[in-house]
């Protein structure tokens, strides 16, 4: 899957791939890969700071255009979905 900025660069208009007044992001991760490392979903296994920083940048640009962003992180993205969301919120405040 391309990185967020790469995905938006593929579209010539300022709207990028968004065709509605909202967008939905799902951070799903590599299920088989992370399940080789853990079967307990109570802590972060993979440091997802770098990819989430990219997502913050893209989401900020999207929100500035008046588009609502809804995001979901499952445990397979970094090991603990709620921790992924908290990190995204922290990065959002820092941006």
Beta strands, then each sheet from edge to edge (+ up, - down):
strand 1: 22-27
strand 2: 68-73
sheet 1: 1+ 2+
end
